Amino acid sequence: MRKEQKRNLIVTFIIAAVLLAVYVFLVQAEKKQSGNDNTVVYTMEADAVTALSYKSGDENVSLVKKDGTWYDAEDESFPLNQKFLETMVNKTAQLKAQRYVGNGDKAFSQYGLENPSNVITVTTADKEVKILLGDTNGATGDCYMAVEGAGKVYTVDATFQTLFSNGLTAMAARESLPEMKLEGIMSVQVENNGESIAFEKQENDVWAMADGAEADSGLVTELIGKIMKLRYEAMVVYRPEKGKLAEYGLDKPQARIAVTYKDADGNEKTYELLVSSQGPLGEGADKATRYVCAQDGQAIYTMRESNLDSFFQLTPEAFLSLNVAPVKKEQFDTLTVTTAAGNAEFSIKRDAGRNAETYALNGTEITEAEFNSVYYQLYAFSAERRVSDIAGQLTKDPVLTCIYSDSTGNNETVQAELIPYDQNYYGAKVNGKAFLLVNRQRVNEILSEISKYIVDK
């Protein structure tokens, strides 16, 4: 038994040695056939390259260098990304292969180089080099490559083939939004599917909505911040004509974002972005984009849908200031306050130059401090929640009504009413619309303060 075990052990050792020898032989044969990885096929000075050309699908890409800057040979105004071109030049000035494969007509035929899928022409002042790209290795993704006239076949990694499959728009230097500073922005308008919301900056940086109602400045500032963060993704069409705008859904855009601002020199300008309802197909939800175009821009771009979503869901009431009736003193000369107990009428008389004011309560003169003690409580009176218009649900009598009127007719009359809504809130109804809910306890507090000025009915 021991002799048999010894014999088996010797046989196993011999088999292992033979297999190892076969493996070493095969590895050496592969190295002999394939050569070393990262073989330098040729090298030249990158600064000496003056032109590059190749095919991208049906597009012939031809690039030239003049005075150190790269241009599209067909349209020198095209905004080429110079860094992109530097990468292309560096890859072709020193051409590196993954491995050597073979040479001669048979290798050219076997690896798709008799009828190459692409020809990259590298031009210098004294020579022209043509890089031929053939088939793709299905296992590694590498591409078979040769230099015209050299006869040798190599493989290059897939990134080389991808780099030289880019069309002109892929190597464009993207536009950016104009430089806008928050303090220089004068108005903002967002339209979506025919619905519009607009804001205009008033004195003291207070934002007002299109109907003159005060907007929540913090929310408007947040909206402006989102606009200023928008970025173009990829160029799709350079200098699009009307037909191209229609092709990408920009002749009738879903949304429009417009910002009027003053630039660094104090000149008034408007940036207007059109947003299509469509984008490239086949993108995942996290990478989905829309086609966009600035009104005076140079191209159609894509833009991340996730950065645009918030502009599709804006409602005016969501931006209303929580202040119930922030009517400025110069906008009225009579304030009538009515409760269930009675009413109080405050009036302001101004001289011809509107420089001096006198105040009265129910026809009796009062001091400015007395007037302000009531006026500023009402001016600063704020709600707790914003809601969609609930005017139709406010069917009970108001517990407090404030009417601001201007006898000169220069300002609109404002009527603010506090009407029971539920056990926790009163609805604030201003000129027939009700978007705010006010805490009942807060209403009771102001009714108590005002009661001292009320004349019984």
C-alpha positions as CSV (number, residue, x, y, z in Angstrom):
1,M,0.0,0.0,0.0
2,R,2.8,2.4,0.9
3,K,4.6,1.6,-2.4
4,E,1.4,2.3,-4.4
5,Q,0.9,5.6,-2.6
6,K,4.5,6.6,-3.3
7,R,4.1,5.7,-7.0
8,N,0.9,7.8,-7.3
9,L,2.6,10.7,-5.7
10,I,5.5,10.5,-8.2
11,V,3.1,10.3,-11.1
12,T,1.1,13.3,-9.8
13,F,4.3,15.4,-9.5
14,I,5.4,14.5,-13.1
15,I,2.0,15.5,-14.5
16,A,2.1,18.8,-12.6
17,A,5.6,19.5,-13.9
18,V,4.5,18.8,-17.5
19,L,1.5,21.1,-17.2
20,L,3.6,23.9,-15.8
21,A,6.1,23.5,-18.7
22,V,3.2,23.7,-21.2
23,Y,1.8,26.8,-19.5
24,V,5.2,28.6,-19.6
25,F,5.7,27.6,-23.3
26,L,2.2,29.0,-24.2
27,V,2.9,32.3,-22.3
28,Q,6.2,32.8,-24.0
29,A,4.6,32.0,-27.4
30,E,1.9,34.6,-26.7
31,K,4.5,37.2,-25.8
32,K,6.5,36.4,-28.9
33,Q,3.4,36.8,-31.1
34,S,1.8,39.8,-29.4
35,G,4.7,41.9,-28.3
36,N,4.7,44.2,-25.2
37,D,1.6,46.1,-23.9
38,N,1.5,49.9,-24.5
39,T,3.7,49.7,-27.6
40,V,4.6,53.1,-29.0
41,V,3.7,52.9,-32.7
42,Y,5.2,56.3,-33.6
43,T,5.8,59.6,-32.0
44,M,5.9,63.3,-33.2
45,E,5.9,66.7,-31.6
46,A,2.3,67.6,-30.5
47,D,2.9,71.2,-31.4
48,A,3.8,70.2,-35.0
49,V,0.3,68.9,-35.6
50,T,-1.6,71.4,-37.8
51,A,-4.7,69.5,-38.8
52,L,-6.9,66.5,-37.9
53,S,-9.7,64.9,-39.8
54,Y,-11.9,61.7,-39.5
55,K,-15.4,60.5,-39.9
56,S,-18.1,60.5,-37.2
57,G,-21.1,58.6,-38.7
58,D,-22.1,60.5,-41.8
59,E,-20.2,63.6,-40.7
60,N,-16.8,64.5,-41.9
61,V,-14.9,66.3,-39.1
62,S,-12.0,68.5,-40.3
63,L,-10.1,70.6,-37.8
64,V,-7.2,73.0,-38.4
65,K,-4.8,74.9,-36.1
66,K,-4.1,78.6,-36.7
67,D,-1.8,80.7,-34.5
68,G,-2.0,78.1,-31.7
69,T,-5.9,77.8,-31.7
70,W,-8.0,75.0,-33.2
71,Y,-10.9,75.7,-35.5
72,D,-13.5,73.9,-37.4
73,A,-12.2,74.0,-41.0
74,E,-15.8,74.6,-42.4
75,D,-16.8,77.3,-39.8
76,E,-14.1,79.0,-37.8
77,S,-16.7,80.7,-35.6
78,F,-17.7,77.3,-34.1
79,P,-16.8,77.3,-30.4
80,L,-14.4,74.4,-30.1
81,N,-13.3,73.2,-26.7
82,Q,-9.5,73.6,-26.9
83,K,-8.9,71.1,-24.1
84,F,-10.8,68.5,-26.1
85,L,-8.6,69.1,-29.1
86,E,-5.4,68.9,-26.9
87,T,-6.5,65.4,-25.9
88,M,-7.0,64.4,-29.5
89,V,-3.6,65.8,-30.5
90,N,-1.8,64.1,-27.7
91,K,-3.3,60.8,-28.5
92,T,-2.2,61.0,-32.1
93,A,1.1,62.7,-31.7
94,Q,2.3,59.7,-29.6
95,L,0.3,56.8,-30.8
96,K,0.3,53.9,-28.3
97,A,-1.1,50.5,-28.9
98,Q,-2.3,47.9,-26.4
99,R,-0.5,45.0,-28.2
100,Y,0.9,44.0,-31.5
101,V,-1.3,41.5,-33.4
102,G,0.3,40.7,-36.8
103,N,1.3,42.1,-40.2
104,G,0.7,41.8,-43.8
105,D,-2.4,41.5,-46.1
106,K,-3.8,38.6,-44.2
107,A,-3.8,40.5,-40.9
108,F,-5.4,43.5,-42.6
109,S,-8.1,41.4,-44.0
110,Q,-8.7,39.4,-40.8
111,Y,-9.1,42.5,-38.6
112,G,-11.2,44.7,-40.9
113,L,-8.4,47.0,-42.0
114,E,-8.8,46.5,-45.8
115,N,-12.0,48.6,-45.5
116,P,-11.4,50.5,-42.3
117,S,-14.3,51.8,-40.2
118,N,-12.6,55.1,-39.8
119,V,-9.5,56.9,-41.1
120,I,-7.9,59.5,-38.8
121,T,-5.6,61.9,-40.8
122,V,-2.9,63.6,-38.8
123,T,-1.2,66.5,-40.6
124,T,2.0,68.4,-39.9
125,A,4.0,70.9,-42.0
126,D,6.0,68.2,-43.8
127,K,3.9,64.9,-43.6
128,E,0.6,63.3,-43.3
129,V,-0.1,60.2,-41.2
130,K,-3.2,58.1,-41.6
131,I,-4.4,55.9,-38.7
132,L,-6.8,53.1,-39.8
133,L,-9.3,51.7,-37.4
134,G,-10.8,48.2,-38.2
135,D,-13.0,45.7,-36.3
136,T,-13.7,45.7,-32.6
137,N,-12.6,42.7,-30.5
138,G,-15.9,41.4,-29.0
139,A,-14.2,40.0,-25.9
140,T,-12.0,43.0,-24.8
141,G,-13.7,45.9,-26.6
142,D,-10.3,46.9,-28.1
143,C,-10.2,48.1,-31.7
144,Y,-7.8,46.9,-34.3
145,M,-5.6,49.6,-35.7
146,A,-2.8,50.2,-38.3
147,V,-0.9,53.1,-39.7
148,E,-1.2,53.3,-43.5
149,G,2.0,52.1,-45.2
150,A,3.5,50.4,-42.1
151,G,1.8,47.0,-42.5
152,K,1.6,46.2,-38.8
153,V,-1.7,45.6,-37.0
154,Y,-2.2,46.5,-33.3
155,T,-5.0,46.9,-30.9
156,V,-5.9,50.2,-29.2
157,D,-8.3,50.5,-26.2
158,A,-11.9,51.4,-26.8
159,T,-11.5,55.0,-25.6
160,F,-9.3,55.9,-28.6
161,Q,-12.1,54.7,-31.0
162,T,-14.7,56.5,-28.9
163,L,-12.7,59.8,-28.9
164,F,-12.5,59.8,-32.7
165,S,-16.2,59.0,-33.1
166,N,-17.3,62.3,-31.6
167,G,-19.1,64.7,-33.9
168,L,-18.4,68.4,-33.9
169,T,-21.1,69.3,-31.4
170,A,-19.6,66.9,-28.8
171,M,-16.4,68.9,-28.7
172,A,-18.1,72.3,-28.5
173,A,-17.3,74.7,-25.7
174,R,-20.7,75.1,-24.0
175,E,-22.3,78.4,-23.4
176,S,-23.0,79.5,-19.9
177,L,-25.8,81.6,-18.5
178,P,-25.0,85.3,-18.4
179,E,-23.3,86.6,-15.3
180,M,-26.2,87.9,-13.1
181,K,-26.0,89.1,-9.6
182,L,-28.9,88.8,-7.2
183,E,-29.0,92.5,-6.5
184,G,-29.1,93.3,-10.2
185,I,-32.1,91.2,-11.0
186,M,-35.2,93.3,-11.7
187,S,-37.9,90.8,-12.7
188,V,-38.5,87.1,-13.2
189,Q,-41.2,85.3,-15.3
190,V,-41.8,81.6,-15.6
191,E,-44.4,80.2,-18.1
192,N,-45.4,76.6,-18.2
193,N,-48.1,75.1,-20.4
194,G,-49.7,78.5,-20.9
195,E,-49.7,79.3,-17.1
196,S,-47.5,82.3,-16.1
197,I,-46.1,83.5,-12.8
198,A,-44.1,86.8,-12.6
199,F,-42.3,88.8,-10.0
200,E,-41.0,92.4,-10.1
201,K,-38.7,94.0,-7.6
202,Q,-40.1,97.0,-5.8
203,E,-38.5,99.5,-3.5
204,N,-36.4,98.2,-0.6
205,D,-35.9,94.9,-2.5
206,V,-39.5,93.8,-1.9
207,W,-40.8,91.5,-4.6
208,A,-44.3,91.9,-6.0
209,M,-46.4,89.5,-8.1
210,A,-48.1,90.5,-11.4
211,D,-51.3,91.6,-9.7
212,G,-49.3,93.8,-7.2
213,A,-49.6,91.4,-4.3
214,E,-46.5,91.1,-2.1
215,A,-44.5,88.0,-2.7
216,D,-42.4,86.1,-0.2
217,S,-38.9,87.6,-0.9
218,G,-37.2,84.5,0.5
219,L,-39.0,82.2,-1.9
220,V,-38.5,84.5,-4.9
221,T,-34.8,84.6,-4.0
222,E,-34.7,80.8,-3.8
223,L,-36.3,80.6,-7.3
224,I,-33.7,83.0,-8.7
225,G,-31.0,80.9,-7.2
226,K,-32.3,77.8,-9.0
227,I,-32.3,79.7,-12.3
228,M,-28.7,80.9,-11.7
229,K,-27.6,77.3,-11.1
230,L,-28.9,76.0,-14.5
231,R,-26.2,74.5,-16.7
232,Y,-26.2,73.4,-20.3
233,E,-25.2,69.7,-20.8
234,A,-24.4,68.9,-24.4
235,M,-24.7,70.9,-27.7
236,V,-27.2,69.3,-30.1
237,V,-27.5,71.8,-32.9
238,Y,-25.3,74.9,-33.6
239,R,-27.1,78.0,-34.9
240,P,-30.4,76.3,-35.4
241,E,-32.8,77.6,-38.0
242,K,-36.6,77.7,-37.5
243,G,-37.0,74.2,-38.9
244,K,-34.6,72.8,-36.4
245,L,-36.3,74.6,-33.5
246,A,-39.6,72.9,-34.6
247,E,-37.8,69.5,-34.9
248,Y,-36.8,69.7,-31.2
249,G,-40.1,71.1,-29.9
250,L,-38.7,74.6,-29.3
251,D,-41.0,76.5,-31.7
252,K,-43.8,75.9,-29.2
253,P,-41.9,75.3,-26.0
254,Q,-43.5,73.8,-22.9
255,A,-41.8,76.4,-20.6
256,R,-40.1,79.8,-20.8
257,I,-37.9,81.3,-18.1
258,A,-37.1,85.0,-18.4
259,V,-34.9,87.1,-16.2
260,T,-34.5,90.9,-16.6
261,Y,-31.3,92.2,-15.0
262,K,-28.6,94.9,-15.0
263,D,-25.2,93.9,-16.0
264,A,-21.9,95.0,-14.5
265,D,-22.1,98.3,-16.5
266,G,-25.7,99.0,-15.5
267,N,-27.2,98.1,-18.8
268,E,-30.6,96.4,-18.7
269,K,-30.7,93.0,-20.3
270,T,-33.0,90.0,-20.5
271,Y,-32.1,86.3,-20.5
272,E,-34.8,84.1,-21.9
273,L,-34.6,80.3,-21.9
274,L,-37.0,78.1,-23.9
275,V,-37.6,74.6,-22.7
276,S,-39.0,71.8,-24.9
277,S,-41.4,69.2,-23.8
278,Q,-39.1,66.5,-25.2
279,G,-35.6,65.3,-24.8
280,P,-33.3,62.5,-26.1
281,L,-34.9,59.1,-26.0
282,G,-33.5,56.2,-24.0
283,E,-32.1,58.1,-21.1
284,G,-32.8,56.8,-17.5
285,A,-34.9,58.9,-15.2
286,D,-31.8,60.0,-13.2
287,K,-30.1,61.2,-16.4
288,A,-33.1,62.5,-18.4
289,T,-32.7,65.8,-20.2
290,R,-34.8,68.3,-22.1
291,Y,-33.9,70.3,-25.2
292,V,-33.4,74.0,-24.4
293,C,-32.4,77.1,-26.3
294,A,-31.7,80.7,-25.1
295,Q,-33.6,83.3,-27.1
296,D,-30.4,84.9,-28.3
297,G,-28.2,81.9,-27.8
298,Q,-26.0,80.1,-30.3
299,A,-27.3,76.5,-30.1
300,I,-29.8,74.0,-28.9
301,Y,-28.5,72.1,-25.8
302,T,-29.7,69.5,-23.5
303,M,-30.3,70.3,-19.8
304,R,-30.9,68.0,-16.9
305,E,-34.7,67.5,-16.3
306,S,-34.1,67.2,-12.6
307,N,-32.9,70.8,-12.6
308,L,-35.9,72.0,-14.5
309,D,-38.7,70.0,-12.7
310,S,-39.3,72.7,-10.1
311,F,-40.2,75.2,-12.8
312,F,-43.0,73.0,-14.1
313,Q,-44.8,73.0,-10.8
314,L,-44.9,76.7,-9.8
315,T,-48.2,78.2,-8.6
316,P,-48.7,81.9,-7.7
317,E,-50.2,81.2,-4.3
318,A,-47.1,79.3,-3.3
319,F,-45.1,82.6,-3.4
320,L,-47.6,84.8,-1.6
321,S,-46.2,86.7,1.3
322,L,-47.6,85.5,4.6
323,N,-48.4,89.1,5.4
324,V,-52.2,89.4,5.1
325,A,-52.4,93.0,3.9
326,P,-49.0,94.7,3.7
327,V,-50.5,98.0,2.3
328,K,-48.0,100.8,2.4
329,K,-49.0,104.1,4.0
330,E,-48.6,106.1,0.9
331,Q,-51.1,103.9,-1.0
332,F,-54.2,104.9,1.0
333,D,-55.7,107.9,2.9
334,T,-58.6,106.1,4.6
335,L,-58.5,102.9,6.6
336,T,-61.8,101.5,7.8
337,V,-61.7,98.7,10.4
338,T,-64.9,96.8,11.1
339,T,-65.6,94.1,13.7
340,A,-68.8,92.6,15.0
341,A,-68.9,95.3,17.7
342,G,-68.6,98.3,15.3
343,N,-66.1,100.1,13.2
344,A,-63.2,102.6,13.4
345,E,-62.3,105.0,10.5
346,F,-58.7,106.2,10.4
347,S,-57.9,109.0,7.9
348,I,-54.7,110.7,6.7
349,K,-54.7,114.2,5.3
350,R,-51.7,115.3,3.3
351,D,-50.6,118.8,2.1
352,A,-50.2,119.5,-1.6
353,G,-46.6,118.3,-1.6
354,R,-47.5,115.2,0.4
355,N,-44.8,116.2,2.9
356,A,-46.9,116.8,5.9
357,E,-49.6,114.5,7.3
358,T,-52.3,114.8,9.9
359,Y,-54.2,111.8,11.3
360,A,-57.7,111.3,12.5
361,L,-59.8,108.6,14.1
362,N,-63.6,108.8,13.5
363,G,-63.1,112.5,12.7
364,T,-61.0,113.4,15.7
365,E,-57.4,114.2,15.3
366,I,-54.9,111.8,16.7
367,T,-51.1,111.7,16.8
368,E,-49.0,109.8,14.3
369,A,-47.9,107.5,17.1
370,E,-51.5,106.6,17.9
371,F,-52.2,105.9,14.2
372,N,-49.0,103.9,13.8
373,S,-49.9,101.7,16.9
374,V,-52.9,100.3,14.9
375,Y,-51.5,100.6,11.3
376,Y,-48.3,98.7,11.9
377,Q,-50.0,95.9,13.8
378,L,-52.2,95.4,10.7
379,Y,-49.3,95.9,8.3
380,A,-47.2,93.2,10.0
381,F,-50.1,90.8,10.6
382,S,-49.1,87.5,9.1
383,A,-50.7,84.1,8.3
384,E,-49.5,80.7,9.3
385,R,-50.1,78.7,6.1
386,R,-50.5,79.1,2.4
387,V,-53.3,77.2,0.7
388,S,-55.0,77.0,-2.7
389,D,-57.9,79.5,-3.1
390,I,-60.5,78.7,-0.4
391,A,-62.7,81.8,-1.0
392,G,-65.6,79.6,-1.9
393,Q,-65.4,77.8,1.4
394,L,-65.5,81.0,3.5
395,T,-69.3,81.3,3.9
396,K,-69.5,82.9,7.4
397,D,-69.5,86.6,8.3
398,P,-66.0,88.1,8.7
399,V,-64.8,88.8,12.3
400,L,-62.5,91.6,11.0
401,T,-62.6,93.7,7.9
402,C,-60.0,96.3,6.9
403,I,-60.6,98.5,3.9
404,Y,-57.7,100.6,2.6
405,S,-58.9,103.3,0.1
406,D,-57.3,106.1,-1.8
407,S,-59.5,109.1,-2.6
408,T,-57.1,110.3,-5.3
409,G,-57.8,107.2,-7.3
410,N,-54.1,106.5,-7.8
411,N,-54.2,103.2,-5.9
412,E,-56.5,100.3,-5.9
413,T,-58.8,99.7,-2.9
414,V,-57.7,96.8,-0.8
415,Q,-60.3,94.9,1.3
416,A,-58.9,92.3,3.7
417,E,-61.3,90.0,5.7
418,L,-60.7,87.4,8.3
419,I,-63.4,84.7,8.1
420,P,-63.9,81.6,10.2
421,Y,-62.5,78.5,8.4
422,D,-62.3,75.7,11.0
423,Q,-61.7,75.3,14.7
424,N,-58.0,76.3,14.3
425,Y,-57.9,78.9,11.5
426,Y,-59.5,81.9,10.0
427,G,-59.2,82.4,6.2
428,A,-57.7,85.6,5.1
429,K,-59.7,86.9,2.1
430,V,-58.1,89.8,0.2
431,N,-60.0,91.4,-2.7
432,G,-62.0,88.2,-3.1
433,K,-59.2,85.7,-3.0
434,A,-58.2,83.6,-0.1
435,F,-54.8,81.9,-0.1
436,L,-53.8,82.3,3.6
437,L,-54.8,80.7,6.9
438,V,-54.4,82.6,10.1
439,N,-54.1,81.1,13.6
440,R,-57.3,81.8,15.6
441,Q,-55.4,82.8,18.7
442,R,-53.5,85.4,16.7
443,V,-56.8,86.9,15.3
444,N,-58.3,87.0,18.8
445,E,-55.2,88.9,20.0
446,I,-55.5,91.6,17.3
447,L,-59.3,91.9,17.8
448,S,-58.6,92.7,21.5
449,E,-56.1,95.4,20.5
450,I,-58.4,97.0,18.0
451,S,-61.5,96.9,20.2
452,K,-60.4,100.1,22.1
453,Y,-60.8,102.1,18.9
454,I,-64.2,100.7,17.8
455,V,-67.3,102.8,17.9
456,D,-70.4,100.7,18.7
457,K,-72.8,100.1,15.8
